[in-house]
């Protein structure tokens, strides 16, 4: 399975002990059988998201009760599942042998899908390993679901005096290392390479003497772009490059060579065999 890393953190970095697994309330979950598996599902109102796709019009989503798997170095590893259905209005279900109509999908009926999620709690943040499946759920729904489960299961009300809302937390894709390479190679828009050549004046001041902007085709990889940058800047004194692309949400993702790309080695998407001893791998992937 592939997992992507998400980070939820408080906007006030000075807060501590904001999250705790001690707040999981068993009364909020009811056992249901889905695909012959018994799952303790959140029994309050699910997330209902209307979406204008050709194949479905609604996403109904909820989650299962978090289960503590292990504690390593005083950090707790939890697992839960996202359960969701993509539903439609007035979609006929027929027996294709005779085209008799058997029933009809509507906004409250649809196929059930599940995604596995693991998380580790830190002082003022939670890191998630969220199972990646192509075209499973839009990021906006992932964000809402993770925030909902944090507020219901992990928010330490005993420490926080006020009931907090979405504006008190930030939830983002947790990028580092090879993440930018994956992002850049998959991007099709806004790819640019900007070269800066700096020189010293007679008084020792550094000035930007030259700036070159190179537009890059969507098929160009990060490795070849870096090769161009290094060859163009070789032997030019103090030289810098900036590489840009547009991510899937239309935002500009930027890489500066000062960040030290050669030191990057942990991807934000990882493949984990859950039939093996995977917990140490998850702890490494979700380390703070």
N, C-alpha and C positions, 0 to 999 in steps of 0.2 A: 504494500500500500504506500502511496505517496501522502505526505503530510506537509502542510504549509504552516508557517509560524506567524502567530498574531500576538500583539502585546497590548494589554489594557493597563493603563497607569493613571494615577491621580494627577490632576493638574497642579497640585501642591506637593512638591517633592519632599517637603519637610514632614509630612504625615507618616506615621509608622503604625504597624499593626492594624491596617485598614481592612485587611481581608483575613478570613479564617474559615476553615472547613467545619468548625463547630456549629455553624449556623444552619446546617442542612436540616430542614423540617420534614420528617417522614410523612406527616399528614398531608403534605402538598403533592404526594405522588401516589398513583394507583397502578396496581399490576394489570397489564394488558398483554394479550398474546398476539404477536405479529410475526408472521412467517415461522410459526411453531416455536418462537422464542418468547419467554416471559420478560417483559420490560416494565420497570417502574416509571410510568410516564407522569410528567407534571400535569395535575388535574385542574389547573386554572385555565383561563382563556388563552388559546394559542395565538400566535402571530398570524394575521391574515393580511396578505399583501397582494393587491391587484396589479397585474402586469400585462402589458399588451404584446404578447408573443403569439406567433401563428399557431403553435401547438398547444398552448394552454393560456388561461386567463387569470388564474389565481395560484398563489403558493400559500399553503397552510402549513405552519411549522411549529414544533414544540421540542421538548428535550426530556431526557431521562434523568433520574436521580444520580448525582455524582457519587462514585464509589472510590474510597481510598485504596490505592494499590500498594503503595510503599512509601517509606520515609527514608531519605538519604541526606546526610549532612543537615539534619533538622528541617528539610524541605519536603513537603508532602506532594505526592504525585496522585492526581485524581483522573478517573475516566468517566465519561458520560457519552450519550449519543444524541445527535440531532435527528429527529424524526420529522419527515416532511412529505407532503403530497402536492403534486401539480394537478390542478383540477380545471374543468372547463364548464361552460354553460351549454346545455342541450346537445351534448355530443353522444350520438347513438352508438350502442354496442350491439353488434349483430353476429349471428351464426353464419359464417361465410359458406357453409355447405348449402344453405337454402335462403340466406339473406333475411331470415326472420329476425326481428328486433327482440333482443333479450332484455335489455335495460338501457338506461341512459345516464351518462355521467353528468354531474352538475357541480355547482360550486362547493358542495360539501362532501363529494365522493371522488375518490381517485386512488391510484396506486401508491402504496407506502414505500418510502425509501429511508435508509438510515445512513448516517455518517458518524464515524467514531471521532471522539475528541479527547485529548489528554491535556492536562494543565498542571502547572506548578505555581504555588502561591509564594510571593515574596512580600516584603514589608509594605510597599505601596504600589505593587504591580502584580499582574498575573500573566504568565506566558502560556499560550495555547499551541498545541500541535493539532491542526484541524485537517481531517482527512480530505484530500484533494480528489475530486472527480470532475472531469471535463463537463462543463455546462450544468453542474449540479445546482448551485445556488449563487445568485448575484452577491457581490460583496456587501451591498447595503443591507441585505437580509442577514448575512453572517454577522455583521456588526450588531444588529439589533438583537439577535438571538444570544450572542455572547454577553452583551450588556445585561440582558434580561436575566440570564442565569446567574451572573455575578451578583446582581441586586437581590435575587431571591435566595441564593445558596451560600455566597461567599462574603457578602458585605458585613463587616463587623459593627453592628449597630451599637454594641456596648462601648465601643471606642469613639464612634462618631455621634455627636449630639444631635445632628440634624439628619432627616431623611434626604438622601442625595438623589439627584436626577442625572440625566445624560450629560448635562453640561459640566458636571464635576469630574468626568473621566474622559480620557482620550483612548480610542481603540484604533490601532493601525496595523498594517502589515509590518512585521518586524524584519526589515531588510538588513543584511550585512553580506559581506564576502561575495560569493559568486552570484548573489542575487541580481546584481546589476547586469552581469553578463547575460543571464537568462532574460531579464527584462529588455535589454537592448536588442538581443538577437531576435526576440519575438516581436519587437516594435516594428511598425510599418510607416510611422509618421514622425516628423520633426527631428530626424537624426542629423546632428551637426557635430563637427570637430572644430574647436576654436583654439588657435595657437597663439601664445603670447611669448614674445622674445623681449627680455629685459636687458638693459645695459647700465653700466655705472658711469656717472658723469665724473668730471675731473675732481669734483668735491666729494666724491664717494656716494652720491645719491643714486638710488635705483629708479630708473624711468622705464616706462613701457614704450619701447621704440617701434614695435611692430605688432600688429594684430591681424591674423588671417582667419577668415571664417570659411569652412569647407562644408558644403551640403553633401549628405551621404544618402545613397539609395536605401530603400527599406530592406533589401536583401543582404546588406553588408553586415558582417559580424563584428563583435567587439574586438576580437583578437586581431583581425586585419586592420581595424581602425587604430588600435594601439600601435601596431607595427608602423603605420603611416605617421602617427604622431611622433614616435621615437626617432624615426629616420629623418623627419623634417626638422626636428629640434636638436639633432646630434651635433655637438660641437658649437652650439650657439650661446654658450654662457648660461646665465640663469634663464631657464625656459620653463613655461608652464603650458598645460593643455586642459581644456574643459570639453567633456563629451556629453552631449544632450540627446534625449529622445523623448517621445510622448508615450506615456503608459496607457493601459487599457481604459483608464478613467479620464483620459484627456489631460492629465497633469504632466508637467515637464519634470523628468527625472534627470539629475545632473551628477556627473562624476568629475572630481578634480584630482589631478595626480598627487596633490599634497596629502590626500587621504591614504596613500600607500596601497594601491591595488594589489601589489605583489604579496602583501601580507594576508590577503583575504583567503579563507579556506573553509568556511562553514556556510553551506547554502541555507536559504530560507525555505527551500523545499527539499525534502529528504525521503528516500525510500526505506521503509522499515518492514522487515519480515516479522509479523506479530506472532508467528508460531515458534519463534526462537526466543532467546533471552534478550528482550528488547528494552527493558526498563532502563538500563544504564545508557543505552543509545538515546532514549528520550531525555534523560536527565542532562546529557551533554548537549543535545539539540536545544533544550529549553533553559540552558544555564543563564544566569543573570549577568 
